[in-house]
Amino acid sequence: MSHQFNASDTTVCPGPGGRRGFMRMGLGGFASLSLPGILRMRAAANAGDATTDKKKSAVIMVWQPGGCSHIDTYDPKPNSGSEYRGPFATIPTAVPGMHFTELLPMQAKIADRFTVLRSMKQTAGGHPAGSMQMLSGDPATRDKPKPKYPDWMSVANYLRSLDGPRANPVPRSVGVNPPTTYTGPAYLGDAYSPFSVTGDPNKPNFSVPNIGLSDLHEVKHLNRRSTLRQNLDNMQRAFDQAGELQALDEFETQAMTLLTNPKTKDAFDLSKEDDATRDRYGRNTWGQQLLLARRLVEAGVEILTSSLRGPLCGRVQNWDDHAVNHNIFDALRFRAQAYDQAVSALIEDIYDRGLDDRVLVVVTGEFGHTPKISYQPSTGAGNGSAAAGTRQPGRDHWPRAFSNIWAGGGIETGRFIGATDKRGEDSIERICSAEDFLATIYHHLGIDGSKVMIKDFNGRPTPIINHGRPIAELMG
């Protein structure tokens, strides 16, 4: 059961920009590592604010950049015409009456452990605006170069940080190859961006820099630098009229803990997992990303995002399956096994390891793809794409109807919510908006999206949700 953030009244939280004197301080010496400075910015921004409930639920969002074809995965239309349905057969799932396409046999076997929302709808047809609707609730339909509003990850990180310093040395918000395009903290500032882990966690030499330092000499060196910094700050406090340095020692210590505590190194260390587990997720980038995601939420990360992009997607390295980019059906076949295996293993582990009440998993992209198949000449050969000039099938952007899947979070599983019409062109039953999507995530994190506002750069109270409401069937 989730807990609401100041649910009795609308809550206006001051934006971090209100303590600009603190932000203007130079980050020299030990603070040049950036983490101490980030922690201090958070403390300065949040001093004196209310806190959330101490129970810390978590969310893992698996992002499909470019959007996933609902018709070719979770919402097949076998009785529509050949110009719509695509080449894939439908298969039964563990849920009577619910079918997927043949691309998802592993997820079909465990469909009783998640719920499919088949009636998502948003109003933006471009990747920037569509992503911003889904990730930040921005209602704009026209694309723009950068987000106007902070994404839900930054908002949740900011509101959770009102509790003050974390006893757990593992960061609150982590992105494992996170979505970075069309998203960001906006007026909350970079201090509330995730701790970003990049690279291929499937590589034998994969490591996360500046986490859990084990070299004793280096640790002693950092301690000496920290002590020197504290002595300098003791002299500066006499001139600190705003009192902005009073939390310095506490957060310098917290930063040191993140750098030197063995728990942080262990949390990011996939070699601690046995071979059978790593094999079950898939010995590839996506499989190991989602295994690391599970490992991190077990260690105490509360906000975890991971983007399934790169070479495993096919030629253009995302899910944007226009005919000029890919042969959509070849591209889906190319990526399906890694996707199906990794997501299935993550969902199974959430339940088998007793995380299902605390951890919510959601898998989504910014929209679906056109039900009607289009044909265009390929712009280049590659995985999932024929040689340049070859006429091949594709599907284009389609925000009017798409699917996403939800697991854990204490929700009722083994069902589908909503429906699209006979061709998959429009959501027609239990239509859910991008803001409903966000309100549902916020609800799980104990945040009442209808009541919380955060001041923007100009000091205007700005709601984190305008009109959306949590999807009742997905409220644990």
Solvent accessible surface area in square Angstrom, and as a share of the most:
residue,aa,sasa,rsa
1,M,165,0.74
2,S,23,0.15
3,H,78,0.35
4,Q,66,0.29
5,F,1,0.00
6,N,54,0.28
7,A,36,0.28
8,S,104,0.67
9,D,100,0.52
10,T,77,0.45
11,T,21,0.12
12,V,61,0.35
13,C,3,0.02
14,P,49,0.31
15,G,8,0.08
16,P,2,0.01
17,G,22,0.21
18,G,66,0.63
19,R,72,0.26
20,R,116,0.42
21,G,29,0.28
22,F,14,0.06
23,M,68,0.30
24,R,186,0.68
25,M,42,0.19
26,G,62,0.59
27,L,77,0.39
28,G,41,0.39
29,G,50,0.48
30,F,1,0.01
31,A,0,0.00
32,S,71,0.46
33,L,54,0.27
34,S,56,0.36
35,L,31,0.15
36,P,0,0.00
37,G,1,0.01
38,I,45,0.23
39,L,18,0.09
40,R,2,0.01
41,M,39,0.17
42,R,38,0.14
43,A,23,0.18
44,A,9,0.07
45,A,7,0.05
46,N,12,0.06
47,A,64,0.50
48,G,88,0.85
49,D,38,0.20
50,A,49,0.38
51,T,63,0.37
52,T,11,0.06
53,D,64,0.33
54,K,144,0.61
55,K,104,0.44
56,K,50,0.21
57,S,10,0.07
58,A,0,0.00
59,V,0,0.00
60,I,0,0.00
61,M,0,0.00
62,V,0,0.00
63,W,8,0.03
64,Q,5,0.02
65,P,27,0.17
66,G,5,0.05
67,G,0,0.00
68,C,11,0.07
69,S,1,0.00
70,H,2,0.01
71,I,2,0.01
72,D,0,0.00
73,T,4,0.03
74,Y,7,0.03
75,D,6,0.03
76,P,19,0.12
77,K,29,0.12
78,P,72,0.46
79,N,151,0.77
80,S,10,0.07
81,G,33,0.31
82,S,79,0.51
83,E,82,0.37
84,Y,16,0.06
85,R,99,0.36
86,G,13,0.13
87,P,71,0.44
88,F,21,0.09
89,A,58,0.45
90,T,46,0.27
91,I,39,0.20
92,P,97,0.61
93,T,20,0.12
94,A,49,0.38
95,V,16,0.09
96,P,128,0.81
97,G,63,0.61
98,M,0,0.00
99,H,75,0.33
100,F,0,0.00
101,T,2,0.01
102,E,79,0.35
103,L,18,0.09
104,L,2,0.01
105,P,61,0.38
106,M,77,0.34
107,Q,0,0.00
108,A,4,0.03
109,K,156,0.66
110,I,20,0.10
111,A,0,0.00
112,D,74,0.38
113,R,73,0.27
114,F,0,0.00
115,T,0,0.00
116,V,0,0.00
117,L,0,0.00
118,R,25,0.09
119,S,0,0.00
120,M,0,0.00
121,K,74,0.31
122,Q,5,0.02
123,T,86,0.50
124,A,1,0.00
125,G,36,0.34
126,G,17,0.17
127,H,34,0.15
128,P,23,0.15
129,A,2,0.02
130,G,0,0.00
131,S,3,0.02
132,M,3,0.01
133,Q,10,0.04
134,M,0,0.00
135,L,1,0.01
136,S,13,0.08
137,G,6,0.06
138,D,5,0.03
139,P,86,0.54
140,A,37,0.29
141,T,74,0.43
142,R,203,0.74
143,D,78,0.40
144,K,52,0.22
145,P,133,0.84
146,K,149,0.63
147,P,26,0.16
148,K,122,0.52
149,Y,47,0.18
150,P,7,0.04
151,D,7,0.04
152,W,0,0.00
153,M,6,0.03
154,S,1,0.00
155,V,3,0.01
156,A,0,0.00
157,N,1,0.01
158,Y,0,0.00
159,L,0,0.00
160,R,2,0.01
161,S,7,0.05
162,L,8,0.04
163,D,29,0.15
164,G,29,0.28
165,P,66,0.42
166,R,38,0.14
167,A,109,0.84
168,N,34,0.17
169,P,17,0.10
170,V,1,0.01
171,P,21,0.13
172,R,16,0.06
173,S,5,0.03
174,V,1,0.00
175,G,0,0.00
176,V,1,0.01
177,N,17,0.09
178,P,4,0.03
179,P,12,0.08
180,T,92,0.53
181,T,83,0.48
182,Y,72,0.27
183,T,21,0.12
184,G,14,0.13
185,P,17,0.11
186,A,26,0.20
187,Y,17,0.06
188,L,1,0.01
189,G,25,0.24
190,D,114,0.59
191,A,3,0.02
192,Y,0,0.00
193,S,32,0.21
194,P,38,0.24
195,F,54,0.22
196,S,58,0.38
197,V,5,0.03
198,T,90,0.52
199,G,43,0.41
200,D,37,0.19
201,P,2,0.01
202,N,46,0.24
203,K,117,0.49
204,P,147,0.92
205,N,127,0.65
206,F,42,0.17
207,S,83,0.53
208,V,20,0.11
209,P,103,0.65
210,N,83,0.43
211,I,12,0.06
212,G,3,0.03
213,L,35,0.17
214,S,87,0.56
215,D,76,0.39
216,L,124,0.62
217,H,136,0.61
218,E,76,0.34
219,V,26,0.15
220,K,105,0.44
221,H,79,0.35
222,L,8,0.04
223,N,72,0.37
224,R,137,0.50
225,R,76,0.28
226,S,7,0.05
227,T,74,0.43
228,L,109,0.54
229,R,24,0.09
230,Q,51,0.23
231,N,80,0.41
232,L,91,0.45
233,D,4,0.02
234,N,85,0.44
235,M,123,0.55
236,Q,89,0.40
237,R,68,0.25
238,A,81,0.63
239,F,160,0.67
240,D,34,0.18
241,Q,171,0.76
242,A,68,0.53
243,G,26,0.25
244,E,25,0.11
245,L,4,0.02
246,Q,148,0.66
247,A,28,0.22
248,L,1,0.01
249,D,57,0.30
250,E,89,0.40
251,F,14,0.06
252,E,1,0.00
253,T,81,0.47
254,Q,33,0.15
255,A,0,0.00
256,M,17,0.08
257,T,43,0.25
258,L,11,0.06
259,L,6,0.03
260,T,37,0.22
261,N,45,0.23
262,P,98,0.62
263,K,89,0.38
264,T,0,0.00
265,K,87,0.37
266,D,57,0.29
267,A,6,0.05
268,F,10,0.04
269,D,37,0.19
270,L,9,0.05
271,S,83,0.53
272,K,115,0.49
273,E,19,0.09
274,D,88,0.46
275,D,100,0.52
276,A,73,0.56
277,T,17,0.10
278,R,33,0.12
279,D,72,0.37
280,R,89,0.32
281,Y,0,0.00
282,G,3,0.03
283,R,111,0.40
284,N,28,0.14
285,T,34,0.20
286,W,0,0.00
287,G,0,0.00
288,Q,0,0.00
289,Q,3,0.01
290,L,0,0.00
291,L,0,0.00
292,L,0,0.00
293,A,0,0.00
294,R,1,0.00
295,R,39,0.14
296,L,0,0.00
297,V,0,0.00
298,E,64,0.29
299,A,18,0.14
300,G,17,0.16
301,V,0,0.00
302,E,4,0.02
303,I,1,0.00
304,L,0,0.00
305,T,2,0.01
306,S,0,0.00
307,S,1,0.01
308,L,0,0.00
309,R,84,0.31
310,G,12,0.12
311,P,97,0.61
312,L,41,0.20
313,C,0,0.00
314,G,3,0.03
315,R,70,0.26
316,V,44,0.25
317,Q,87,0.39
318,N,47,0.24
319,W,4,0.01
320,D,17,0.09
321,D,1,0.01
322,H,38,0.17
323,A,1,0.01
324,V,56,0.32
325,N,27,0.14
326,H,0,0.00
327,N,27,0.14
328,I,0,0.00
329,F,17,0.07
330,D,62,0.32
331,A,0,0.00
332,L,3,0.02
333,R,120,0.44
334,F,84,0.35
335,R,1,0.01
336,A,10,0.08
337,Q,114,0.51
338,A,8,0.06
339,Y,3,0.01
340,D,3,0.02
341,Q,25,0.11
342,A,0,0.00
343,V,0,0.00
344,S,2,0.01
345,A,2,0.02
346,L,0,0.00
347,I,1,0.00
348,E,48,0.22
349,D,5,0.02
350,I,0,0.00
351,Y,47,0.18
352,D,93,0.48
353,R,116,0.42
354,G,62,0.60
355,L,17,0.09
356,D,37,0.19
357,D,101,0.52
358,R,65,0.24
359,V,0,0.00
360,L,1,0.01
361,V,1,0.01
362,V,0,0.00
363,V,2,0.01
364,T,0,0.00
365,G,3,0.03
366,E,3,0.01
367,F,1,0.00
368,G,0,0.00
369,H,0,0.00
370,T,22,0.13
371,P,2,0.01
372,K,115,0.49
373,I,16,0.08
374,S,31,0.20
375,Y,98,0.37
376,Q,87,0.39
377,P,72,0.45
378,S,4,0.03
379,T,83,0.48
380,G,12,0.12
381,A,71,0.55
382,G,38,0.36
383,N,83,0.43
384,G,12,0.12
385,S,14,0.09
386,A,38,0.29
387,A,60,0.47
388,A,73,0.56
389,G,54,0.52
390,T,58,0.34
391,R,169,0.62
392,Q,4,0.02
393,P,19,0.12
394,G,0,0.00
395,R,0,0.00
396,D,50,0.26
397,H,45,0.20
398,W,41,0.14
399,P,19,0.12
400,R,98,0.36
401,A,0,0.00
402,F,2,0.01
403,S,12,0.08
404,N,2,0.01
405,I,1,0.01
406,W,1,0.00
407,A,1,0.00
408,G,1,0.01
409,G,5,0.04
410,G,39,0.37
411,I,17,0.08
412,E,111,0.50
413,T,35,0.21
414,G,21,0.20
415,R,65,0.24
416,F,82,0.34
417,I,8,0.04
418,G,13,0.13
419,A,26,0.20
420,T,9,0.05
421,D,35,0.18
422,K,166,0.70
423,R,92,0.34
424,G,0,0.00
425,E,45,0.20
426,D,43,0.22
427,S,7,0.05
428,I,95,0.48
429,E,102,0.46
430,R,97,0.36
431,I,85,0.43
432,C,0,0.00
433,S,45,0.29
434,A,6,0.04
435,E,24,0.11
436,D,25,0.13
437,F,0,0.00
438,L,1,0.00
439,A,3,0.02
440,T,1,0.01
441,I,0,0.00
442,Y,4,0.02
443,H,22,0.10
444,H,16,0.07
445,L,3,0.02
446,G,8,0.08
447,I,1,0.00
448,D,26,0.13
449,G,7,0.06
450,S,55,0.36
451,K,61,0.26
452,V,0,0.00
453,M,46,0.21
454,I,1,0.00
455,K,78,0.33
456,D,24,0.13
457,F,126,0.52
458,N,108,0.55
459,G,39,0.37
460,R,140,0.51
461,P,67,0.42
462,T,18,0.10
463,P,49,0.31
464,I,16,0.08
465,I,5,0.03
466,N,69,0.35
467,H,158,0.70
468,G,2,0.02
469,R,136,0.50
470,P,43,0.27
471,I,1,0.01
472,A,67,0.52
473,E,47,0.21
474,L,5,0.02
475,M,76,0.34
476,G,30,0.29
